[in-house]
Amino acid sequence: MSEHSFEGRVAVVTGAGRGIGRAHAELLAARGARVVVNDLGGSMDGVGEDAGVAATVAASIEASGGSAIADTSDVATVAGGQALIDAAVARFGRIDILINNAGIIRWAGLPAADASNLESHLAVHVMGSFNTTRAAWPHLVDQHYGRIVMTTSSGLFGLPENLSYATAKGAVIGMTRSLSTAGARHGIQVNCIAPAAFTRMAGQPAAGADATGSATAGSPQMAPELVAPMAAFLAHEDCPVTGEIYAAGFGRFARIFIASTPGYVQTSSAPTIEDVAEHWDTINDERGYDVPDGLLAWSTTFMAHLGDPGSGVPGGS
């Protein structure tokens, strides 16, 4: 098997000062990418700044023979997202890869999770990913090539006291799906990764993490480094997909997908509440589910029973 190289590529990784983001940056650098290590250096709930966090990772990469610079731009702001991409282009002349990994978490559920709690998560996870992507997009379009990896979370499946975080991570999936359809004609692929590792953001006690934010030596199967191969493959030129979601961690890699059941069709008369209730099992039957690659594909399947309005043939095209 040939080794996947990133020689000649420039990668920007946000939230790369610790844990999973650091693992992404270090793996890309080890495979030849020139890396911009972005991290504001705040706490896991988004408070404070520490320029040393990103600088330490960049210095470590350089000491290992790689090429990296540190950046402390706040991607939650429009100016910060633009400054980060500008720094990559100014230093390395281009940008090929953007991994949006920066995030915060403030555990809370209703009613404790107030508007401020939600807004803080949306600012970093959603606006942070949007700001950097919007700034990088013209460069990727001009060179007709780009790889963007967004970070979602298995937390969106539902977890008590995790309302705002899950909401933001769900929004990232919508952003990914939309951007993947827009980017396809420009050679830009946009995918999502849902990491699974024990880090400070996963609720790991401070005493259980080392200076890098990785899991302790006693739990190597839970280390952030086990997530990075998936992120790196999604960022590689050989990646064959766009608009997809993949879970990675603990030695397992899996696809997560959004699907639609065939459902129940009522055309003989206007459907009623009772029709829905009577055919509930059919509506929920997962056999023959469809995995659409975009809204148009879903709409075509969902409305297939209508046929061509001009032909009068149900199911026609």
Number of C-alpha atoms within 10 A of each C-alpha: 3 4 6 14 16 22 13 12 21 25 29 31 25 32 28 30 32 24 24 29 27 27 25 30 32 25 18 30 27 18 16 19 24 27 28 30 32 32 30 24 23 16 14 15 15 16 10 10 14 14 17 15 24 25 21 16 25 28 17 14 22 14 11 12 12 19 20 28 21 24 26 23 21 23 29 23 17 16 14 18 24 19 19 27 26 17 19 25 17 11 13 19 10 20 27 27 29 26 30 28 26 25 28 20 22 19 17 17 15 11 7 11 16 12 9 10 19 18 13 22 26 23 19 23 28 27 20 25 29 23 23 26 22 15 19 26 19 11 17 22 15 10 14 15 20 26 26 31 28 28 25 29 21 17 17 18 8 11 12 10 16 18 22 26 26 22 18 24 24 19 15 23 22 11 19 26 20 15 19 22 18 14 22 16 12 16 17 24 29 29 27 27 28 24 24 23 23 26 24 21 19 11 11 15 11 11 8 16 18 15 11 17 23 25 23 17 12 9 12 15 16 20 26 27 23 22 26 24 17 21 29 23 16 27 24 21 20 9 13 9 12 23 23 21 25 21 20 22 22 18 12 11 17 13 11 14 11 11 13 17 16 17 17 15 16 12 10 6 6 7 11 10 7 9 13 15 10 11 14 13 12 15 16 14 14 14 10 10 14 16 13 16 16 13 11 10 12 16 11 14 14 16 12 14 16 16 15 13 10 8 9 10 12 14 12 13 13
